[in-house]
Amino acid sequence: MKANNATWKPRLDPHLPPELAREIDVFESEINLRKTGKLDEKLFAETRLRRGVYGQRYDNGQRHDGRALQTLAYADKPSKGVSTVWDAPGMQRIKFPGGGMNAAQLETLADLAEEYSDGIGHVTTRQDFQLHYVHIEDTPALMRRLAAVGITTREACGNGVRNITACPYAGVCADESFDVTPYAQALFSFLLGHPDCQEFGRKFKPAFSGCGQHACGLVKLHDLGFVARQRQVNGEAQRGFEVWVGGGLGAVPYQARLYGEFVPVEEILPLSQAIGRVFARLGEKKNRNRARFKFLVQDLGIEKFRELVQAERAQLTPDPRWTDFVTPAAAFVESPLRPAGALPAEGGPEFREWLRTNVRPQKLPGHFTVTIKLPLGDITARQLRALADLARRFTRETVRTTVEQNLVLRWVSGADLSELYAALIAAHLAEAGAGGLGDIVSCPGTDTCKLGISASRGLARELRSRLQPGLAAQPAELRQLHLKISGCFNSCGQHHISDLGFYGVSRKSGGYAVPHFQLVLGGEWEHNAGAYGAAVMALPSKHVPAAVERLTARYHAERQPEENFAAFTRRLGRAELKKMLDDLARPPAGDFSDWGDPREYSLEDMGTGECAGEMVSAVEFELAAAEREAFEAHLALEGGDAAGAARGAYLAMVRAAKALVRRELGQLPDDPERIVSEFRARFYDTRRFFDPFAGGKFAQYLFEAHARAGAASGPEAARLQLNEAELFIDAAHSCYTRISAPAAAAGVA
């Protein structure tokens, strides 16, 4: 919308480009309009999201440093007291294309973290930077400060092109085809605010990788992925990209499809524009649960999608920006500040371990990339300033964020590593074990995310405290494992591509809601997220550390030569995995809290009298049976019976729906048509099944599976239906917890 001229006052700032200054001024005007009720909240929500401003939750009453949240929300800023949910402190996301940062930007982030946040910044799994507990009326000033050092928050959130990620080792990795940095930057600049990318139904995430074998770019889990390739044309090397489309994690993960084996660099911008136009025109708009780009590619099929994109490309009006960057990109090169040097020959065991795990040789001998491990992605304002000093002192300010929530300092001379290590120790940034088992990735979970079900960060802290101290003494095959945690099914913690993945769910036990995590095994981090794992079983949150200990110990004891963890778990099989962990599926007696949250994670006791804590309803038995049927369907898929797996997944959903319907109707026949009809009328049409944040998304999985029941299914379709069945059953558990709460309060079983 246009700014209201009565309230908008232009701000002249010599450091800001006029169009960016104007955009921030407009946003400030929109904030004022919303506060006076002159701008619709739904419209304003998308407006602020497109500028990276999120709401966040406060129900766990804690912030990063353990102080009560109420202290921050009220006493720390008494002039900005919280009167409504809308103007409560939220989160500001900040984009760094390819993760690239310089010293001045680090210092600005430090200042903003202290002045507007809680003194802590957070690196995300898409190389962004986040500040939490930011008041919305402070965001325009914050954005101007960022813009003055070349940083934007535009389209950091919302239904547009999100941050463009890239391998943090681009330009210094010996395995890359060429440096993808300038190409990622060119695409970022081209698509930022592009008119053809403003009408998407959901977000759109691109990524770049310099090679196909490593995980640094994770292109196969992105909407649009570019893998650098070179070929010989008339005796000359030509640069291009292998292009992948339609990948995505979320509740049901989709592997990207190969669009083209070689797209010349001159074509990546117009190709991306054409893809954006197809998505804007044909992508789902009404049903947000089907609005991601991955569903469009899946529904059309890669051949039809390719035809549509090529037709769209042929109609585009030529744009000089398509090729203006090509010559400068080919000439782009970073250089060191200090002369090359060999790795230090001396040093104690802690220094040697840090060298082994956090220091990576670059393709130019004598220079190294140093990974600065950030526990859970957090870094304090003081540490940001210390890192800025080190970036100036040892490099030409070549700093990048990583998809594992860390920072890397590039172009460090080997001769400076001892001195750098001492400085990092002083800044409390010298922890070893980067990229390994103790370097746990976690989304915010229930700490701040409105979608969080279980405390992912609390669990991650607990696992770190157990794993990190003795990690250096562990066998190499264990140290190298990846562990990732999401607070809900949405996979912001990337649990699907981890050796050991967990995502938050809830279950009822003896009338209490108990925090759980689904265990996900079989994911592949390498080969740009080469394979997705599958859920094995739900475990009480407090038993997850024991499960990790058992799984890693058995892997160490029984692995075959060169067998990775994913292959090991596949060889063991789902039945054996469940058997070895089955006793951990029972919640700990009397402990219904989550990690890091002192409150009881429970509803009121469902019954009365001495048997109330032991009562198990017929609904719970039916839901357990649904989980069993889903488990058996997984076994069928493992045995090569895709059709049987798809059928089993469908029947598991029907059984879970029957559990809810039976609560109201009592016994009813095993007639899928009747069950689905009753479920639709009693739980979907009434919105009782709707998740507070996912809506009726999971019910649609049942309806779609019912509509295609009996249709032929290949392995990939069966895998997707199994994922959907797991999510539907989890949603049925949550629904039962919600609808049984009033009865429990009244003493009704």
N, C-alpha and C positions, 0 to 999 in steps of 0.2 A: 504494500500500500504506500501511498505518498505521505510524506510527513505533513503534519498539521503546522502550517506556517505561523499559527498563533503561538505555538509552544516551541517550535524548533529555532534554535539560534546557532548560526554557523560558528564553528571554532576553527580559527586559523592556526595551524601548527606547521612550522616550516619543515619538520622532520617527516611528515606524513604525505604520501601522494594524495592529491585533492580528492580522487574518487574514493579512496579508503577513508579519509577523514569524513567525507560526506556520509558514507555508509554507516560509520559509527555514530555520527550525529543523528541519523535517522533512527537507529536502534534506540538511542537514548530517548528520543521523542516518543517512540513506541512504548517504552517502559512507562513513561509518564502518562500516556494515553490509557494503558492497561490499568494503572493504579487508580485512575479516576473513572474507570468503567467505560471508557469510550472505545475500547478495542476488545473484541471477542477473545476469550481465553484460548479457544481452540486455534484461532489464527495466530495469536501471540505465541503459543507453544511451539508451533513450527518455526516461527520467526526467530525465537531465541535458540532453538535447537540448531538452526542453520548457522548460528554464530557460536556454537559450541557450549551453550549454557544449559546444563541439565539440572533437574531436581534431584534430591537424594533423600534417603530415609534417615530416621533418627531413633527408631524404636529400640535399638540396643543400648542407647544412652552413653555410648563411649566414642572417643575419637582415637586417633592414631597413638597418642602417648598415654592412653588409659585414663585421662582426666574426663570427668563427666561432661557430656556434650552440653548440658544446660549451662555450664560455666561459659562455654564459648558463645553459645547462641544469645545469651542475655548479658551476663556480667562483663565479658570482654569488650562488647560493643553496645553499651547501654543506649546509645543514641539511635541504634538501629534495632530495636526490639522486635521480636517476631510476633505479629498479630494474626497472620493467616498462614495457611500452608504455602500459598503462592510465594510470599516474600521471605520464607525461611531460607537460610543459607543453602546453597546448592554446589554444583561442581562445574568448573570451567575446563573444557578440553582445549588443547592448544596443538596445532598441527606442525609437524616437522617433516616435510617430504624427504623420504629416504632416511629419516632420522638425523639429518645433518644439523649440527649446532656449532656455534662459536663461543668464545669467552664472554663477549658482551651479552649475548643472549642468556648464558648461564647465570650471569650476575643479575640480569633483569628478572629472571625467574626466581632467584633467591630473594630479591627485594619484594616481589609480589607475594611470594609465599609467606613472608613475615608480615607484610602490611595488610593483606587481604584474606589470608588463609590461616592455617594452623602451624605454619613454619615448615611444612613438609610438602614436597612435590612427589609425583608418582609417575613412573614410566609405564606405559601400557604395552600390550602384546601387538599393537599396530604402530609402534614407534612414536606414539603421541606422548604428550605430557599433560598431566592433570593436576589441578589445584582443587581441593575440597573445602567445604565450609565457606564458600564465597557468597556474599550477599549480592543479589542481582543488581541493586542500584550502584554497586561498585564496578560492575563489569565494563561499562563504557570507558571509564578511566583506565582500567586494567588493559583493555584492548588497545587504547592509544599508546600506552607504555610499551606494549608488545610490538605494535606496528612501527614504533620509532627505531626498533632494532631488527626490523625485517621479518617479523613473525605475524602470522594471521591465525585467527580462529574461525574464519569463514568456512562453512560447510564441514566443520569438525564433527558435527552431528547432523541429524535430520535426513530427509529423503533426497540425498544428492550424492556426489562423488566424494567419498571420504578421503582420508590421508592416503597418499600413494607411498607404499612401503617399498623398500629395496634392501638387498643384502648389505649389512654394515661393513663387510669386507670388500665391497666393490672397489676395484682399482688397485687393491693390494694383494688379492688372492691369486695364487699360482694356478688354480684350476679354472679360472674364469675364461670365457671367450674374449670378452673385453669389458671395460668399465661401464656399467649401466647407469652410473650416477647422473650424467647430463641428460640422458634420455628420460629418466624418472622425473627430473626437474622440468624438462620440457613438457611432458604430459601433464604434470601438476599445474604449470602456468597456463597451459592451453585449456584445460577443463575447468579451472577454477572460475565459477560464475558463468560458464558457457551457457548460452540460451538453450542449446539442445539437451542440456542435462538438468533442467529445472522442473521437469514434469514426471519424475520417477515416482512409482508407488512406494518404493522403499530405498534403502541405502545401497550404494554401489562401491565395491572395494577393489582397486587395482593393486598389482604388485609386480616387482621386477627381480630377476635373479640372474647372476652371471654364469651359472652352470645348472645342469640338471641333477647332479648327484647329491648335492648337499641340501641342507634344510633352511639355509639362511633367508631365502625369500619366501618360502612356503607358497609358491604360486598356485599350486593345485587345490588350495582351499579358498581361492579368491574368485570373485566374479570375473575378473579379467587379469590374466597372468602372462608375463613376457619372460622368456628364457633366452638369454643371449646365444646367438649362433653366428658362425662365419662360414662362408663358402667361397670357392674360387670361381671367378667369372673372367674368362679370357686372361688367365694368369694373374689376376689381381684379387686380393681379398675383399669380399663384400660383407658388410655387417648387416645383420637382420635379427629377427626374433622368431622363436617358436611360440605360438600364441595359444593360450588355453582359455576356455570360457566356461562359465556356469558352475564353478566350484562354490562351496560354502559349508560352514559348520552349522551352527544353530541347533535347533532341536533334532532335526533329521539331517545328517551331513550328506552332501553330494560331492562326488569327485568331479573335477573339471573335465571337460571334453576338449580334445585337440581340435582347434579351429584351423590352424595352418602350420605346416612344418617350417616354413621360412617366409617371413614377411619382411621386406627391406625396411631399413630404418626410416626411409622417406614416407612410408605408408602407415606408420604406427599412429600418428595423430589423426589422419582422416579415417582410418579404420576404427579407432576408438570413438570418433564422432559418429560414425555410421552405426556402430553398436549402441551408442547412447540413444540415437534417434529411434532405433527399433525397440529398445527397451521402453522408452517413453511412450511410444505409440501402441505397443502390443502388451506391455506388462500389465499385470493385474493392478487395479486401483481400489476397488471396493473392499475386497477381502484381503486385509493386510497379511493374513497368515499364508497367502499364496502369492504375495506381491514381490518376493525377492527374485532377482534375475535368474537364479538357478532353476526355479520352477518354469520360467519361460523357455529356457534352453531344453529342459527335460521334456516339456510338453510338445515343443515343436520338433525335437530331434535335431541332431547336429547338422544333417544335410539340409533340411528345410531352413534352419536358422542361418546357415552359411549363404544360402540363396538370397534370403531377405536382406542380409547385411551387404552382400555384393551389389544388389539392386539399389540399395540406399546409397552406397558409396558412389555409384555411377551418377547419381543425381545431385551430389553435393556441389555447391559453388566453390571453386578453387579459393584457397586461403593461403597467403604467403607464409603464414606461421607454420604451415605443414612442413616446410623444408628450411626455413630460416635458421633453425638450430643445428642442422646436420653438420655443416663444416665446423662450427665451434665445438660441437660435441666430439667430433673425431680428434680435435686437437686438445681436448680437455685433459689435464694431468695435474695431480697433486705432487707436491715436493716436500722433502724433509726440511726441518730447521737445522738439525745438527748432523755432523758427519756420521757415517755408518760405524758400527762397533760390534764386537763379538759378544755373545752371551757371557755374563760373569761366571768365572770358574769357582769362585768362593761363595760362601753363604751358608747359613744354618738350615736345618731341615724345613722350617716354615717358609723360608725364602725359596728353597728349592721346590717345595710343593706349589707355591704360588707361580713360580716360573713354569712348572709343568702344566698347570690347569688354566692359568689366566693369561699366558703370554703366547702369542701365535706368530711364527715367522712370516714376513711378507715376501713377495716375489723378488723385491729388490734386496739382495743380501745385506745383512747388517742392520736392518730396521724391522720393528716388531709392532704388532697391534696388541694392546693391553686391555683386557676386559675388566671393568670395575663392577664387581658383583654387588647388586643392590638387593638386600633381603626384601622380598615381596614387591620389588620395584620402587621402594621408598628411598628418598634422599632428602636430607635436611638443607635448610638455607645455608648454614655454615659450610656444609660439605659442597654445595654447588659453587660457592665462592672459592673454596680451596681447589676444586677441580678447574675452575676458570684460570686460576693462577698457574696450575700445572700445565694446562693446555698452552698457555703463552710461553712458559718456561722451557718446555721440552718439545713442542711441536708448533706447527703453524695453525694452531687452534682447530685441529682436525678431530672433532668429537662427533660420535653418532650414538643414537639409541639403538637397541636391539629388540627383536620380537620376543626375547626371553626376559624382558624388563630390566636389562642391564644397560651400561654405557661402555663404549669402547673409545680408547684414545689411540689414534693411528700415528704411524711414522715416528715411533719412539726409537731412538738409537739404542743398540745393545749396550753401549758404554754408559748409558744413563739409567739402566734398569734398577741398579742398586739404590741410586739416589731417589728415583721415583718411588720405589717400594717404601723407603723410609718416610717419604712425604705422605704416601697413602696411609701408612700406619698412623701417622699423626692425625690424619683426617678421619680415621676409622673407616677406611675404604679399601683395606688390603685383604679382605677375606678371600681365601683360596676356594677352589671347587666350582669355578664358573662353568655353567652348562652341564653340570652333572646332577647326581641324585639329590644333593643338598641344595641345589639351586632351584627351588620350587617356584613354579609359576602359579599365580592365583589371581582370580578376579576379585573385586571388592566384596562380593557376597553380601551377607547381612550387615556388614559394617556400614555401608552407605548406599547400596543398590536397592532400588524399590522392588526388583524382581527376585532378590535373594531369598532362598528357602533355608539353606544351611550356612553355617559360618565357615566359608572357604578360607578366609585369611586366618581365622582362629585355628583351624585344622593345620594350615600350612605352617603357622608358627610352632605348633606342637611337634609336627614332624621334623621341622628344622632343628628344634632343640634336641631331638633324639638322634637325628642322622648326622648333623654337621660335626659334632666333636670327634667322632672316631672315623670319619669318612676317609681320611688319608690312608688309614691302615686297611681299608676294605679292598677286596680283589678288584682288578681293573674293570671286569665285566659288570660289577655292581656300581662302581663310581660313575660309570658312563650312562646309567639309566636316566630317563626323563620322567619327572613326576609333575603332573599338572592338575589343578583343581578348579572347578567352577561351582559357584553357589547355587546354580539352577541348571536346567536342561540346555540353556542357550549357548554353552560352550565358549563364553568369553575367556575362560582360562585354557581353552584349546585342549580339553581332556580327550577328545577323539583321536589326537595324533600323538599321544604320549604312550610310553611303555606302561606306566601306571597312571590311569586317569580316574578322576572321581568327579561326580556332579551331585549337587544337593537335591534330596527328596525328603518327604516326611512320611512316616508310618505311624499307625496306632498300635499300642501294646498295653493290654490291661486297662483300657480306657484312657490312656494318656497319649498325646502326640509326642513322638520321639524323633529328634533330628537324625537323619540317615544320609548316606552317600551311596549312589550307585557306583559300583566298581566297573571300570571300562578297561578292557585288555585287548591287545592285538594291534594297536596303532603304530604307525611308522612315521617317525620324525624326519628321517632322511629322504632323499629324492623329492625334495620340495613337498613334503607331506604326502608320501607315496601311498599310504593305506590308512583307513580309518578303523579304529577299534570298535568293539561291540560291548554292550552292557552284560555283565555276568550275573550279578546279584546285588541286592541292597544290603548295606551294612550299617548298623548304628554308628553314628559319628565317633563315639568314644572307643569303638573297636577297630577303627581304620588303622591306627598305628600298628596294632598286632597283626592285621592282615598284610600290611606292607612288609613287616618283619618275616612273616611266614613265606610270602611269595618270593622275596629276594633270597632268603636262605635256601629255599628249594631250588631256585634257579642256579645258585652257586653250586649246590651239591649235585645236580642232575643234568646240567646243560651238556650238550654234545659239543665237540670242537667247532669253534666259529659260529655256534648257534646264537642268534640274537634273541632277545626276550620275547618278541612277538612270535617268532617261530617256535620257541619253547612252549609258550602258552597254547599255541595251536596244536602242537604235538601232544601236550598233556590232555587237552580236550575240556570242554565245558563241564562235563559230568565230574571229572576228577577235580577240577578247580573248585567246583561247588562243594564237593565232599570234604576237601581239606579246609574249607572255610565255614562249613555249615554251623559249627558251634558258635561262631562269632556273629551269626545272624540274629541271635537273641539279645535284646537290649540288656545293659547292665542293671542289676536290681536297684531300684530306687534312685537312679541317676538319670534325670530327664533334661539336663542342661546341655548346651552346646559349648564347643571349645571357645574360650575367651569371653563368654557371656555368662555372668553370674546368675542371671535369672533362670527360672525353670522353664524349659521349652515344653509347655504342655497346656492342654485345656483342663477344665475342671474334671474331677473324677466322674466317670460316666455312671457309676452305680452307687448304691448305699450299702452299708453293712460290711461285714468282714470278708465277703466274697467279691466285693466290687472290683478290687484290683486284679482279679484273676479271670473275670468273665470274658469270654470270647463269643462274639455274636456270629450269627449265620452269615452276615455280610462279610465279616473278616475271613471266615472259612472260604467263601466263594472267591474273594479277592486273592487269597493264597492259592486257590486252585487255578485262577487265571494266570498267576505268575508261573505256576508249574507248567501249564500248557505252553506258555511262551518259551520257557526253558526247553521243553521238549521240541518245540519248533526250531530253536537254535541247533539242537542236536541233529535234527533232520537236515538242516542246511549244511552242517559240518560233514554229514554223510553223503552229500551230493544230491539230496532230494529237495530241489528247489520248490517244486509244486507242493510237496507235503509241508515244507516250512511255511510257505505263504498261507496255506490252508490253516495250519496250526496257529499262526499269528492272528488270522481273522477270528478263529474260534476263541482265542484267548481274549480278544477284545469283547466278543459277544458275552463271554463268561463274566467279565468285569462289569459290563453293562447290566447283565442279569443280577449281579450282586446288589446293585443300587436299586433296581426295580423291585427286587424281591423284598427289600426292606419295607416297601409300601404295600405290595400286593400279596406277600407271603409266597407260597409255592406257586410256580408257574412252569408250563412245559418247556422243554428244550427246543423251542421253535425260534430260530434266528429272526424270522420275519416279525413275529409277535414281540420278541425281546427288543429289537431295534425300534419298532414302532412305539412301544411303551416308553423306551428310554428317550426317544425324540420328544414325545408329548410331555413327559413328566420332568425331564432334566435339561433338555436342550431348548425347547420352546419356552420354558419357564426361566431359562438362563441360570438354573441352579447348579448346573455342571460347569458353568463358565468360571475359568480361573480369573482372579482379579486383574491379571496383566496379559494373559494369553487369550482371554475371551473363550470362544467356542472352538478354538483351533483344534484341540485334541479330539473333540467329538466328531469333527469332520473326518478324521482318520477312520473312525468306525463306519461312518456313512459311506465313504468312498470304497472301503474294503468290502462292505456289504453289497454295494452296487456291482462290483466286479467279481464277486464270489464265484469260483469255478473257472475263471479265466486262466489261461496258461500263464505261467510265471517263470522267468529266468532267474538266475542267481542274484543279479543286481536288484531286480524288482522285489524278490523275496527278502533281501537284506533290508531294503527300505521299509517294507511292510513290517518286518520284525522291529525295526527302530520305532516305527509309529505305534506298534502294539505296546512296547515298553512304556512309551510316553503316555498312552491312553490309560494304562493300568496305574501308572503313578498319579495321573490326574483323578482317576476313580478313588484312589486312596485319599487324596486331598479333599475331594468332594465329600466323601464319607466323614472325614474329620470335621469339615465345616458344618454339615447338616446335622451331625449328631451332637454338636456342642450345646444347642438349646435343650435337647432332651436330657443331656447329662446334668445341666444346671438345675433342671426340674426333678432330678432323681428318677428319670425314666430310662429303662434299659432298652 
